[in-house]
Amino acid sequence: MVPVVYQDGHALLQRVVCGRFSNNAYVLVCRATGEGLLVDAPEEPEKVLQALQGVRVRAILLTHRHPDHWAGLASIKTALHAPVGIGEADADGLPVPPDFVIADGQVFPFGRLALRAMATPGHTPGSTCFLWGRYLLSGDTLFPGGPGHTRTPQDFRQIVESIRRHLLVLPEETVVLPGHGEGTTIGKAREEYALFASRPHPPDLCGDVLWAG
């Protein structure tokens, strides 16, 4: 049974948990038209394809270039015949070129609904989050308790800037749905970040950082 994050008479949002890293793929469907979008394509593609039965997928959108988020892409793309997009700075991280690159602010319609892309570099140069209504699909940019992993202090400063400028300004009731594990809300993330920002930190801070740590 694929967990349903949200559904009403107009839309369906499902979270498909896949693979050894518990990746989350997200399926969004316009009930009126049967059109949908897929965000991320991890291993165990059969789980994703089962959730997409009967859906006409307009596009496969990747949050970033790390292989655990596209390990099932070849099988899924072959089955769906849908174009694949990723942030331009991450395009060279795929085994084959994407069909298109995702621009900041780009809108992706599916039926009578639409999803908006938000460029949030830091975890990777081309990391992208996606906003649909009050749901933020945050990839590996924002998790409960902290940002995604960063490899250098420069990357850490960049991911914090992305989160602060683009994500924490969203309404506090916005539900954050990350690329792994359970979600949080923007309101909770704001509170956690405020505590982090109130304390001094070493200039070389990076890696797996918790706001409370």
C-alpha positions as CSV (number, residue, x, y, z in Angstrom):
1,M,0.0,0.0,0.0
2,V,1.5,3.3,-1.1
3,P,1.2,6.0,1.6
4,V,-1.1,8.8,0.6
5,V,0.2,12.2,1.8
6,Y,-2.9,14.1,0.6
7,Q,-6.0,13.5,-1.5
8,D,-9.3,15.2,-2.3
9,G,-11.6,15.2,-5.2
10,H,-9.1,17.1,-7.4
11,A,-5.6,15.8,-6.5
12,L,-3.6,13.0,-5.1
13,L,-0.1,13.1,-3.6
14,Q,1.6,9.8,-2.7
15,R,5.0,9.0,-1.2
16,V,6.7,5.8,-2.5
17,V,9.5,4.6,-0.2
18,C,12.2,2.7,-2.1
19,G,15.5,1.0,-1.8
20,R,18.2,0.5,0.8
21,F,18.4,4.3,1.5
22,S,14.7,4.7,2.1
23,N,14.4,7.2,-0.7
24,N,11.1,8.9,-1.2
25,A,9.6,9.2,-4.7
26,Y,6.6,11.5,-5.0
27,V,3.6,10.9,-7.3
28,L,1.3,13.9,-8.0
29,V,-1.9,13.3,-9.9
30,C,-4.7,15.6,-11.2
31,R,-7.8,13.4,-10.7
32,A,-9.9,15.3,-13.2
33,T,-7.5,14.5,-16.1
34,G,-5.4,11.6,-14.9
35,E,-2.2,13.5,-15.7
36,G,0.6,13.5,-13.2
37,L,4.2,14.2,-12.3
38,L,6.9,12.0,-10.7
39,V,9.5,13.6,-8.5
40,D,12.7,11.4,-8.2
41,A,13.2,7.9,-9.5
42,P,15.0,5.7,-7.0
43,E,15.8,2.0,-7.0
44,E,12.9,-0.5,-6.8
45,P,11.3,1.1,-9.8
46,E,8.5,-1.5,-9.8
47,K,7.1,0.2,-6.6
48,V,7.0,3.6,-8.4
49,L,5.4,2.2,-11.6
50,Q,2.7,0.4,-9.5
51,A,1.8,3.8,-7.9
52,L,1.6,5.3,-11.4
53,Q,-0.7,2.8,-12.9
54,G,-3.3,4.6,-15.0
55,V,-1.5,7.9,-14.7
56,R,-0.3,9.8,-17.8
57,V,3.0,11.2,-16.5
58,R,3.9,14.6,-18.0
59,A,7.5,14.6,-16.7
60,I,10.0,13.0,-14.4
61,L,11.6,15.7,-12.2
62,L,14.8,15.0,-10.3
63,T,15.7,16.9,-7.2
64,H,19.4,16.4,-7.7
65,R,22.1,14.3,-9.3
66,H,23.0,11.8,-6.6
67,P,22.5,8.2,-7.8
68,D,20.1,7.1,-5.1
69,H,17.6,9.6,-6.5
70,W,17.8,8.3,-10.1
71,A,18.8,4.6,-9.7
72,G,15.5,3.4,-11.2
73,L,15.3,6.1,-13.9
74,A,16.1,3.9,-16.9
75,S,13.3,1.4,-16.2
76,I,10.8,4.1,-15.2
77,K,11.5,6.2,-18.3
78,T,11.3,3.2,-20.6
79,A,7.9,2.3,-19.1
80,L,6.5,5.8,-19.0
81,H,8.0,7.4,-22.1
82,A,8.1,10.7,-20.1
83,P,10.8,13.4,-20.4
84,V,13.3,13.8,-17.6
85,G,14.4,17.1,-16.1
86,I,17.0,18.2,-13.6
87,G,18.7,21.4,-12.5
88,E,21.2,22.6,-15.1
89,A,24.2,22.5,-12.7
90,D,23.4,18.8,-12.0
91,A,22.8,17.7,-15.5
92,D,26.3,16.2,-16.0
93,G,25.7,13.9,-13.0
94,L,23.2,11.7,-14.9
95,P,24.3,8.6,-16.9
96,V,22.6,10.1,-20.0
97,P,21.7,13.7,-20.7
98,P,18.3,14.9,-19.4
99,D,15.5,15.8,-21.9
100,F,15.4,19.3,-20.4
101,V,17.0,21.4,-17.6
102,I,14.8,22.8,-14.8
103,A,14.9,26.6,-14.3
104,D,14.3,28.4,-11.0
105,G,10.6,29.3,-10.9
106,Q,9.6,27.0,-13.8
107,V,6.0,25.8,-13.6
108,F,5.1,22.2,-14.5
109,P,1.4,21.7,-15.3
110,F,-0.3,18.4,-14.8
111,G,-3.9,18.5,-15.8
112,R,-5.6,21.4,-14.1
113,L,-2.8,21.7,-11.4
114,A,0.8,22.8,-11.4
115,L,4.1,22.4,-9.5
116,R,6.7,25.1,-9.2
117,A,10.5,24.6,-9.1
118,M,12.8,26.4,-6.7
119,A,16.5,26.3,-7.2
120,T,18.2,25.6,-3.8
121,P,21.9,24.9,-4.4
122,G,24.1,23.6,-1.6
123,H,23.7,19.8,-1.2
124,T,24.6,19.8,-4.9
125,P,25.0,22.7,-7.3
126,G,21.8,22.0,-9.1
127,S,19.6,20.9,-6.2
128,T,15.9,21.8,-6.8
129,C,12.9,21.8,-4.5
130,F,9.3,21.7,-5.8
131,L,6.3,23.5,-4.3
132,W,2.7,22.3,-4.8
133,G,0.2,24.2,-2.7
134,R,1.2,23.7,0.9
135,Y,3.5,20.9,0.1
136,L,7.3,21.3,-0.4
137,L,9.2,18.4,-1.9
138,S,12.6,19.3,-0.6
139,G,14.9,16.6,-1.9
140,D,18.0,16.5,0.2
141,T,18.0,20.2,0.9
142,L,15.9,20.3,4.1
143,F,15.1,17.6,6.6
144,P,13.5,17.5,10.1
145,G,16.2,19.0,12.3
146,G,18.6,20.3,9.8
147,P,19.9,20.8,6.2
148,G,21.1,18.1,3.9
149,H,24.7,16.9,3.9
150,T,27.4,19.2,2.5
151,R,30.9,18.4,1.5
152,T,32.6,21.8,2.1
153,P,32.1,24.9,4.3
154,Q,31.2,26.8,1.1
155,D,28.5,24.3,0.3
156,F,27.2,24.5,3.8
157,R,26.9,28.3,3.7
158,Q,25.2,28.0,0.3
159,I,22.6,25.4,1.5
160,V,21.8,27.6,4.6
161,E,21.3,30.6,2.3
162,S,19.0,28.6,0.0
163,I,17.0,27.4,3.0
164,R,16.8,30.8,4.6
165,R,16.0,32.9,1.5
166,H,13.7,30.5,-0.4
167,L,12.2,27.9,2.0
168,L,11.8,29.5,5.5
169,V,9.9,32.4,3.9
170,L,7.1,30.0,2.9
171,P,3.9,29.9,5.1
172,E,4.6,28.1,8.4
173,E,1.9,25.5,7.7
174,T,3.8,24.4,4.6
175,V,4.5,20.6,4.9
176,V,8.1,19.7,4.1
177,L,8.4,16.3,2.3
178,P,12.1,15.4,2.1
179,G,14.0,12.9,-0.1
180,H,14.4,10.4,2.7
181,G,12.4,9.7,5.9
182,E,9.5,11.6,7.4
183,G,8.6,15.2,7.0
184,T,8.3,18.4,9.0
185,T,6.8,21.9,8.6
186,I,8.3,25.2,7.7
187,G,7.1,26.5,11.0
188,K,9.1,23.9,12.9
189,A,12.1,24.4,10.6
190,R,12.0,28.2,11.3
191,E,12.1,27.6,15.1
192,E,15.0,25.1,14.8
193,Y,17.0,27.4,12.5
194,A,16.4,30.4,14.8
195,L,18.2,28.5,17.6
196,F,21.0,27.6,15.3
197,A,21.4,31.1,14.0
198,S,21.5,32.5,17.6
199,R,24.8,30.6,18.4
200,P,28.3,31.0,17.1
201,H,29.7,28.2,14.8
202,P,33.1,27.4,13.5
203,P,33.9,28.7,10.0
204,D,34.7,25.2,8.6
205,L,31.3,23.8,9.6
206,C,29.9,21.3,7.0
207,G,28.9,17.7,6.7
208,D,25.9,16.3,8.6
209,V,24.8,19.3,10.6
210,L,21.8,19.5,12.9
211,W,20.2,22.8,13.8
212,A,20.2,21.8,17.5
213,G,23.8,20.5,17.4
